[in-house]
Amino acid sequence: MCEVKPLTAVGCVSVLAPVFFCYGLKGLGHDPEVLLQERPPEVAVGTSMIEHAIQEVFGYEPLSPENALAIVPGVEIERCPPGGATLVAALISNDLNHYV
């Protein structure tokens, strides 16, 4: 029998810029699969609610997955491969699983 892993919608805000990023998690515990590029339909309602709340409360703008995952040249961040720091890692976190 195949175990069904629950899907969770997550939203993160930056303390450095007025932006946020929403994504999905598949699974529970300390090592869920982070779904940064794809948002499964099962988390669409959750991410939509989170996005609306962040925009309403903070007035922040969302980062698209394309922009969030863009490499920032010349930026080095702990736990990111050399030359592989992304905008979301620089503005929000370089370890999106860390606080889960």
N, CA, C and O atoms as a MOPAC input file, in Angstrom:
PM7 MOZYME 1SCF
protein

 N      0.83300 1    -1.16400 1     0.00000 1
 C      0.00000 1     0.00000 1     0.00000 1
 C      0.89500 1     1.25100 1     0.00000 1
 O      1.87300 1     1.31900 1     0.74400 1
 N      0.55700 1     2.21200 1    -0.82100 1
 C      1.32800 1     3.45100 1    -0.94000 1
 C      0.81500 1     4.47700 1     0.06700 1
 O     -0.38400 1     4.74500 1     0.14600 1
 N      1.74500 1     5.04400 1     0.83300 1
 C      1.38300 1     6.05200 1     1.81400 1
 C      1.12200 1     7.39000 1     1.11600 1
 O      1.93500 1     7.84700 1     0.31400 1
 N     -0.00300 1     8.00200 1     1.42300 1
 C     -0.33400 1     9.30300 1     0.86600 1
 C      0.27700 1    10.37100 1     1.75500 1
 O      0.02400 1    10.40900 1     2.95900 1
 N      1.08300 1    11.23900 1     1.15400 1
 C      1.72000 1    12.31600 1     1.91000 1
 C      0.83800 1    13.56300 1     1.83300 1
 O      0.43600 1    13.97100 1     0.74400 1
 N      0.53800 1    14.16700 1     2.97900 1
 C     -0.29200 1    15.37400 1     2.96000 1
 C      0.43500 1    16.54400 1     2.32000 1
 O      1.66100 1    16.63800 1     2.37800 1
 N     -0.32900 1    17.42600 1     1.71300 1
 C      0.21000 1    18.63300 1     1.10000 1
 C     -0.18100 1    19.83900 1     1.94900 1
 O     -1.30700 1    19.92600 1     2.43700 1
 N      0.75200 1    20.76100 1     2.11900 1
 C      0.53300 1    21.94000 1     2.93800 1
 C      0.93600 1    23.18600 1     2.15700 1
 O      1.95000 1    23.18500 1     1.45800 1
 N      0.14300 1    24.24600 1     2.27600 1
 C      0.48400 1    25.53400 1     1.67200 1
 C      1.28600 1    26.34400 1     2.68200 1
 O      0.96200 1    26.36400 1     3.86900 1
 N      2.33600 1    27.01200 1     2.20500 1
 C      3.22700 1    27.77800 1     3.07300 1
 C      3.46100 1    29.14900 1     2.44900 1
 O      3.56900 1    29.27100 1     1.22900 1
 N      3.53900 1    30.17000 1     3.28100 1
 C      3.87700 1    31.51000 1     2.82300 1
 C      4.99700 1    32.07400 1     3.68600 1
 O      4.97700 1    31.91600 1     4.90600 1
 N      5.97200 1    32.72900 1     3.06700 1
 C      7.10400 1    33.33700 1     3.78200 1
 C      7.22100 1    34.78900 1     3.34600 1
 O      7.09000 1    35.10500 1     2.16400 1
 N      7.46900 1    35.66900 1     4.31000 1
 C      7.67900 1    37.07800 1     3.98800 1
 C      9.13700 1    37.43600 1     4.22000 1
 O      9.82200 1    36.82100 1     5.03700 1
 N      9.59400 1    38.42800 1     3.49600 1
 C     10.96100 1    38.91600 1     3.65300 1
 C     10.98700 1    40.02800 1     4.68700 1
 O     10.05900 1    40.83200 1     4.77000 1
 N     12.05100 1    40.07000 1     5.47300 1
 C     12.26900 1    41.20400 1     6.37000 1
 C     13.18500 1    42.23400 1     5.71000 1
 O     13.45300 1    43.28700 1     6.28800 1
 N     13.66200 1    41.93500 1     4.50800 1
 C     14.57600 1    42.82100 1     3.79800 1
 C     13.90200 1    43.62700 1     2.69200 1
 O     14.38600 1    44.69800 1     2.32600 1
 N     12.80000 1    43.12900 1     2.16100 1
 C     12.09600 1    43.79000 1     1.06600 1
 C     10.61000 1    43.46400 1     1.19600 1
 O     10.25900 1    42.44800 1     1.79600 1
 N      9.73500 1    44.29500 1     0.65000 1
 C      8.29800 1    44.04200 1     0.78400 1
 C      7.79100 1    42.98900 1    -0.20900 1
 O      6.94400 1    43.27600 1    -1.05600 1
 N      8.31500 1    41.78700 1    -0.09400 1
 C      7.93400 1    40.67900 1    -0.96700 1
 C      7.66100 1    39.43200 1    -0.13600 1
 O      8.08400 1    39.31900 1     1.01400 1
 N      6.94600 1    38.50900 1    -0.75000 1
 C      6.69100 1    37.22300 1    -0.11500 1
 C      6.69000 1    36.13500 1    -1.16500 1
 O      6.64500 1    36.40600 1    -2.36500 1
 N      6.73900 1    34.89700 1    -0.69500 1
 C      6.75600 1    33.74000 1    -1.59700 1
 C      5.91800 1    32.64000 1    -0.98900 1
 O      6.05200 1    32.33100 1     0.19500 1
 N      5.05500 1    32.04900 1    -1.79300 1
 C      4.23700 1    30.92100 1    -1.34900 1
 C      4.67100 1    29.66800 1    -2.09300 1
 O      5.05200 1    29.72500 1    -3.26300 1
 N      4.60700 1    28.54200 1    -1.40200 1
 C      4.99600 1    27.27100 1    -1.99500 1
 C      4.26100 1    26.14700 1    -1.28200 1
 O      3.49000 1    26.39200 1    -0.35400 1
 N      4.49500 1    24.94300 1    -1.70600 1
 C      3.85400 1    23.78300 1    -1.09700 1
 C      4.86200 1    22.86700 1    -0.44400 1
 O      6.03600 1    22.84200 1    -0.81400 1
 N      4.39000 1    22.11700 1     0.52900 1
 C      5.17400 1    21.06200 1     1.17100 1
 C      4.42400 1    19.75600 1     1.01300 1
 O      3.20100 1    19.70200 1     1.14600 1
 N      5.16800 1    18.71500 1     0.72800 1
 C      4.57800 1    17.38800 1     0.61400 1
 C      5.18800 1    16.51100 1     1.69300 1
 O      6.38100 1    16.21200 1     1.66600 1
 N      4.35600 1    16.10000 1     2.64500 1
 C      4.83100 1    15.27600 1     3.74300 1
 C      4.87600 1    16.06300 1     5.03700 1
 O      4.68800 1    17.28000 1     5.05300 1
 N      5.12500 1    15.35300 1     6.11400 1
 C      5.18200 1    15.94300 1     7.45100 1
 C      6.54900 1    15.71500 1     8.06900 1
 O      7.38400 1    15.00600 1     7.50700 1
 N      6.77200 1    16.31200 1     9.21600 1
 C      8.00600 1    16.05900 1     9.94900 1
 C      9.12400 1    16.98900 1     9.54900 1
 O      8.88800 1    18.09500 1     9.06300 1
 N     10.34600 1    16.53200 1     9.76000 1
 C     11.51900 1    17.36700 1     9.55500 1
 C     12.06700 1    17.33100 1     8.13700 1
 O     12.98500 1    18.08900 1     7.82400 1
 N     11.54200 1    16.48500 1     7.27900 1
 C     12.09900 1    16.38400 1     5.93200 1
 C     11.01000 1    16.29100 1     4.85900 1
 O     11.00600 1    15.35100 1     4.06500 1
 N     10.08200 1    17.26400 1     4.82800 1
 C      9.07400 1    17.21200 1     3.76100 1
 C      9.69000 1    17.62400 1     2.43000 1
 O     10.71500 1    18.30400 1     2.39400 1
 N      9.06600 1    17.21500 1     1.35200 1
 C      9.49700 1    17.64100 1     0.02000 1
 C      9.01000 1    19.06800 1    -0.20200 1
 O      7.82400 1    19.35100 1    -0.03200 1
 N      9.91000 1    19.96500 1    -0.57900 1
 C      9.56500 1    21.36200 1    -0.82000 1
 C      9.23200 1    21.51700 1    -2.29700 1
 O     10.04100 1    21.18700 1    -3.16400 1
 N      8.03100 1    22.02200 1    -2.57500 1
 C      7.55700 1    22.19600 1    -3.94600 1
 C      7.59600 1    23.68100 1    -4.29100 1
 O      6.60700 1    24.39200 1    -4.11200 1
 N      8.73500 1    24.14100 1    -4.78300 1
 C      8.91800 1    25.56800 1    -5.05200 1
 C      8.39000 1    25.98200 1    -6.41300 1
 O      7.79300 1    27.05100 1    -6.54300 1
 N      8.59800 1    25.16000 1    -7.42200 1
 C      8.21700 1    25.54800 1    -8.77700 1
 C      6.78300 1    25.19600 1    -9.10800 1
 O      6.11300 1    25.91900 1    -9.84500 1
 N      6.32300 1    24.11500 1    -8.58000 1
 C      4.97100 1    23.68600 1    -8.89400 1
 C      4.08100 1    23.84000 1    -7.66300 1
 O      4.49600 1    23.58700 1    -6.53200 1
 N      2.87500 1    24.25300 1    -7.91500 1
 C      1.89500 1    24.31700 1    -6.83100 1
 C      0.79500 1    23.32900 1    -7.18100 1
 O     -0.05200 1    23.60200 1    -8.03300 1
 N      0.81300 1    22.18500 1    -6.52100 1
 C     -0.22000 1    21.19800 1    -6.81100 1
 C     -1.60800 1    21.77900 1    -6.57100 1
 O     -1.77700 1    22.63700 1    -5.70500 1
 N     -2.59500 1    21.32700 1    -7.32200 1
 C     -3.96400 1    21.83200 1    -7.14400 1
 C     -4.46100 1    21.70900 1    -5.69800 1
 O     -5.29500 1    22.49900 1    -5.25400 1
 N     -3.94700 1    20.72300 1    -4.97700 1
 C     -4.38800 1    20.50900 1    -3.59500 1
 C     -3.98100 1    21.64700 1    -2.66100 1
 O     -4.58600 1    21.80800 1    -1.60200 1
 N     -2.97300 1    22.43800 1    -3.02500 1
 C     -2.56400 1    23.56500 1    -2.18400 1
 C     -2.96800 1    24.90900 1    -2.78200 1
 O     -2.68000 1    25.95300 1    -2.19600 1
 N     -3.62600 1    24.90300 1    -3.93000 1
 C     -3.98200 1    26.15400 1    -4.60600 1
 C     -4.87500 1    27.03900 1    -3.73800 1
 O     -4.64400 1    28.24600 1    -3.66100 1
 N     -5.87300 1    26.47700 1    -3.09300 1
 C     -6.77000 1    27.27200 1    -2.24900 1
 C     -5.99500 1    27.83400 1    -1.05900 1
 O     -6.15900 1    29.00300 1    -0.71100 1
 N     -5.15700 1    27.01400 1    -0.43700 1
 C     -4.36300 1    27.45900 1     0.70100 1
 C     -3.39400 1    28.56600 1     0.33600 1
 O     -3.29800 1    29.56600 1     1.04700 1
 N     -2.66900 1    28.40000 1    -0.77400 1
 C     -1.71900 1    29.43800 1    -1.16500 1
 C     -2.44900 1    30.71900 1    -1.55600 1
 O     -1.96100 1    31.81800 1    -1.29200 1
 N     -3.59000 1    30.58800 1    -2.17000 1
 C     -4.38000 1    31.76800 1    -2.53600 1
 C     -4.81700 1    32.53400 1    -1.28600 1
 O     -4.75700 1    33.76300 1    -1.26200 1
 N     -5.25000 1    31.82300 1    -0.26100 1
 C     -5.65800 1    32.46400 1     0.99400 1
 C     -4.46700 1    33.14300 1     1.67400 1
 O     -4.58900 1    34.25700 1     2.18200 1
 N     -3.32800 1    32.47100 1     1.68000 1
 C     -2.11800 1    33.03800 1     2.28200 1
 C     -1.68900 1    34.29400 1     1.52100 1
 O     -1.37700 1    35.31700 1     2.12900 1
 N     -1.67500 1    34.21100 1     0.19300 1
 C     -1.29000 1    35.35800 1    -0.62100 1
 C     -2.19200 1    36.55400 1    -0.34400 1
 O     -1.71200 1    37.67400 1    -0.16700 1
 N     -3.49600 1    36.31500 1    -0.30600 1
 C     -4.44600 1    37.40100 1    -0.04900 1
 C     -4.20400 1    38.01800 1     1.32900 1
 O     -4.20500 1    39.24100 1     1.46500 1
 N     -3.99900 1    37.19800 1     2.33200 1
 C     -3.78500 1    37.69500 1     3.69600 1
 C     -2.50100 1    38.52000 1     3.79100 1
 O     -2.49600 1    39.57900 1     4.41800 1
 N     -1.41300 1    38.04900 1     3.17500 1
 C     -0.14600 1    38.78800 1     3.23100 1
 C     -0.27600 1    40.12300 1     2.51000 1
 O      0.20900 1    41.14500 1     2.99500 1
 N     -0.92700 1    40.11300 1     1.35700 1
 C     -1.10900 1    41.36300 1     0.62300 1
 C     -2.00000 1    42.32800 1     1.40000 1
 O     -1.73400 1    43.53000 1     1.43600 1
 N     -3.04000 1    41.81100 1     2.01200 1
 C     -3.98000 1    42.64400 1     2.76800 1
 C     -3.33100 1    43.22000 1     4.03100 1
 O     -3.47400 1    44.41100 1     4.31000 1
 N     -2.62900 1    42.39800 1     4.78600 1
 C     -2.06200 1    42.82300 1     6.05900 1
 C     -0.78800 1    43.64800 1     5.87000 1
 O     -0.63100 1    44.70500 1     6.48300 1
 N      0.12000 1    43.16100 1     5.01900 1
 C      1.43000 1    43.80400 1     4.89900 1
 C      1.57400 1    44.69400 1     3.66000 1
 O      2.43100 1    45.57800 1     3.62800 1
 N      0.74700 1    44.46500 1     2.65200 1
 C      0.89300 1    45.19900 1     1.40300 1
 C      2.07500 1    44.72500 1     0.58300 1
 O      2.54100 1    45.44900 1    -0.29700 1
 N      2.57500 1    43.51800 1     0.85100 1
 C      3.72800 1    42.96700 1     0.14000 1
 C      3.30500 1    42.43300 1    -1.22400 1
 O      2.14000 1    42.10900 1    -1.45400 1
 N      4.28100 1    42.35100 1    -2.11700 1
 C      4.07600 1    41.81500 1    -3.46000 1
 C      4.62300 1    40.39400 1    -3.53300 1
 O      5.65100 1    40.08800 1    -2.92900 1
 N      3.93000 1    39.52000 1    -4.27900 1
 C      4.41800 1    38.13900 1    -4.39100 1
 C      5.60200 1    38.03200 1    -5.34600 1
 O      5.69900 1    38.76700 1    -6.32800 1
 N      6.49000 1    37.10600 1    -5.03700 1
 C      7.55400 1    36.71700 1    -5.96200 1
 C      7.04600 1    35.52400 1    -6.75800 1
 O      6.57000 1    34.54800 1    -6.17700 1
 N      7.14000 1    35.59200 1    -8.06700 1
 C      6.77700 1    34.43500 1    -8.88700 1
 C      7.85700 1    33.37400 1    -8.70600 1
 O      8.98500 1    33.70500 1    -8.34300 1
 N      7.53300 1    32.10300 1    -8.95300 1
 C      8.58000 1    31.07200 1    -8.85900 1
 C      9.76500 1    31.37400 1    -9.77500 1
 O     10.90800 1    31.10400 1    -9.40800 1
 N      9.50800 1    31.92700 1   -10.95800 1
 C     10.59300 1    32.24300 1   -11.88200 1
 C     11.53600 1    33.27800 1   -11.27800 1
 O     12.75500 1    33.12200 1   -11.33900 1
 N     10.97300 1    34.33300 1   -10.69500 1
 C     11.80700 1    35.37000 1   -10.08000 1
 C     12.44100 1    34.87800 1    -8.78600 1
 O     13.61500 1    35.14300 1    -8.52900 1
 N     11.68200 1    34.17100 1    -7.97800 1
 C     12.17800 1    33.68900 1    -6.68400 1
 C     13.36300 1    32.75300 1    -6.86000 1
 O     14.29100 1    32.76400 1    -6.05100 1
 N     13.33900 1    31.95300 1    -7.90300 1
 C     14.38200 1    30.95400 1    -8.10800 1
 C     15.49100 1    31.42100 1    -9.04700 1
 O     16.36800 1    30.64000 1    -9.41700 1
 N     15.44800 1    32.70200 1    -9.43100 1
 C     16.50600 1    33.25700 1   -10.28100 1
 C     17.80000 1    33.36000 1    -9.47700 1
 O     17.78900 1    33.75400 1    -8.31100 1
 N     18.90200 1    33.00300 1   -10.10700 1
 C     20.22400 1    33.08100 1    -9.47800 1
 C     20.64800 1    34.55200 1    -9.38400 1
 O     20.51200 1    35.31300 1   -10.34200 1
 N     21.16200 1    34.93300 1    -8.21800 1
 C     21.65800 1    36.29600 1    -8.00900 1
 C     23.17600 1    36.25300 1    -8.16200 1
 O     23.86900 1    35.74100 1    -7.28200 1
 N     23.70200 1    36.78600 1    -9.26800 1
 C     25.14900 1    36.73200 1    -9.50700 1
 C     25.93600 1    37.46900 1    -8.41700 1
 O     25.53300 1    38.53800 1    -7.95800 1
 N     27.05300 1    36.88300 1    -8.01900 1
 C     27.95000 1    37.51600 1    -7.06900 1
 C     27.52300 1    37.42900 1    -5.61100 1
 O     28.20300 1    37.97400 1    -4.74200 1
 N     26.42200 1    36.76100 1    -5.32500 1
 C     25.94900 1    36.63300 1    -3.94500 1
 C     26.22400 1    35.21700 1    -3.45700 1
 O     25.84800 1    34.24000 1    -4.10600 1
 N     26.87200 1    35.11700 1    -2.32400 1
 C     27.16000 1    33.82000 1    -1.71400 1
 C     26.38700 1    33.72600 1    -0.39700 1
 O     26.45400 1    34.63700 1     0.42800 1
 N     25.66400 1    32.64200 1    -0.20200 1
 C     24.84600 1    32.43100 1     0.99100 1
 C     25.14500 1    31.04400 1     1.54300 1
 O     25.26800 1    30.07300 1     0.79700 1
 N     25.25800 1    30.97400 1     2.85600 1
 C     25.48300 1    29.69000 1     3.51900 1
 C     24.41700 1    28.69300 1     3.08300 1
 O     23.24300 1    29.04400 1     2.96200 1
 N     24.82300 1    27.46800 1     2.85100 1
 C     23.97400 1    26.34500 1     2.43500 1
 C     23.48400 1    26.43900 1     1.00100 1
 O     22.68100 1    25.60900 1     0.57500 1
 N     23.94600 1    27.42700 1     0.24700 1
 C     23.66200 1    27.49400 1    -1.18200 1
 C     24.94500 1    27.13600 1    -1.90600 1
 O     26.02800 1    27.53300 1    -1.47600 1
 N     24.84000 1    26.39000 1    -3.00400 1
 C     26.06500 1    26.08000 1    -3.74300 1
 C     26.71200 1    27.35400 1    -4.26500 1
 O     26.00400 1    28.31700 1    -4.55900 1
 N     28.04100 1    27.38900 1    -4.38900 1
 C     28.71600 1    28.57900 1    -4.91800 1
 C     28.10100 1    28.98400 1    -6.26000 1
 O     27.92300 1    28.15600 1    -7.15400 1
 N     27.78500 1    30.25900 1    -6.37800 1
 C     27.16300 1    30.75100 1    -7.60900 1
 C     25.72300 1    30.33700 1    -7.75700 1
 O     25.13100 1    30.52700 1    -8.81900 1
 N     25.13700 1    29.76600 1    -6.69600 1
 C     23.77600 1    29.26700 1    -6.79900 1
 C     22.77900 1    29.92700 1    -5.87300 1
 O     21.69700 1    29.38400 1    -5.64900 1
 N     23.11900 1    31.09600 1    -5.32500 1
 C     22.18700 1    31.79000 1    -4.43300 1
 C     21.01200 1    32.33100 1    -5.24300 1
 O     21.20200 1    33.02700 1    -6.24100 1
 N     19.82000 1    32.01000 1    -4.81200 1
 C     18.62300 1    32.48400 1    -5.49500 1
 C     18.07000 1    33.71700 1    -4.79500 1
 O     18.44600 1    34.02300 1    -3.66300 1
 N     17.18000 1    34.41400 1    -5.47300 1
 C     16.56400 1    35.60400 1    -4.89500 1
 C     15.79400 1    35.25100 1    -3.62900 1
 O     15.86300 1    35.98800 1    -2.64600 1
 N     15.05900 1    34.13600 1    -3.63100 1
 C     14.30200 1    33.74700 1    -2.43600 1
 C     15.24200 1    33.39300 1    -1.28900 1
 O     14.91800 1    33.65400 1    -0.13100 1
 N     16.38600 1    32.81200 1    -1.58400 1
 C     17.35700 1    32.50700 1    -0.53400 1
 C     17.94500 1    33.79100 1     0.03600 1
 O     18.18300 1    33.88700 1     1.24000 1
 N     18.17900 1    34.77200 1    -0.82300 1
 C     18.76800 1    36.02800 1    -0.37500 1
 C     17.78300 1    36.88300 1     0.41200 1
 O     18.17000 1    37.53800 1     1.38000 1
 N     16.52100 1    36.88500 1     0.00900 1
 C     15.53100 1    37.75700 1     0.64700 1
 C     14.74400 1    37.09600 1     1.76700 1
 O     14.30200 1    37.77200 1     2.69600 1
 N     14.56600 1    35.79600 1     1.69000 1
 C     13.70500 1    35.13600 1     2.66600 1
 C     14.45000 1    34.08600 1     3.46700 1
 O     14.54200 1    34.19200 1     4.69000 1
 N     14.97800 1    33.08600 1     2.80400 1
 C     15.69800 1    32.02600 1     3.51600 1
 C     16.46300 1    31.19000 1     2.52600 1
 O     16.05000 1    31.03000 1     1.37700 1
 N     17.58000 1    30.65900 1     2.97300 1
 C     18.30600 1    29.73500 1     2.12900 1
 C     17.99100 1    28.29600 1     2.51900 1
 O     18.58100 1    27.36100 1     1.97700 1
 N     17.06900 1    28.11400 1     3.45000 1
 C     16.68900 1    26.77700 1     3.89300 1
 C     15.20000 1    26.77800 1     4.21900 1
 O     14.81400 1    26.88900 1     5.38300 1
 N     14.37100 1    26.65700 1     3.19700 1
 C     12.92600 1    26.76800 1     3.39600 1
 C     12.35900 1    25.63000 1     4.23300 1
 O     11.23400 1    25.73000 1     4.72100 1
 N     13.10700 1    24.56300 1     4.40600 1
 C     12.67600 1    23.46200 1     5.27000 1
 C     13.02900 1    23.69500 1     6.72500 1
 O     12.49800 1    23.01000 1     7.59900 1
 N     13.90100 1    24.63200 1     7.00700 1
 C     14.48300 1    24.77700 1     8.33600 1
 C     13.46000 1    24.94100 1     9.45900 1
 O     13.60800 1    24.34100 1    10.52300 1
 N     12.44100 1    25.73500 1     9.23300 1
 C     11.49400 1    26.04500 1    10.30700 1
 C     10.24900 1    25.18600 1    10.27500 1
 O      9.33800 1    25.39200 1    11.07700 1
 N     10.19000 1    24.24300 1     9.38000 1
 C      9.01200 1    23.38900 1     9.26100 1
 C      9.01000 1    22.36000 1    10.36400 1
 O      8.09500 1    21.54000 1    10.44100 1

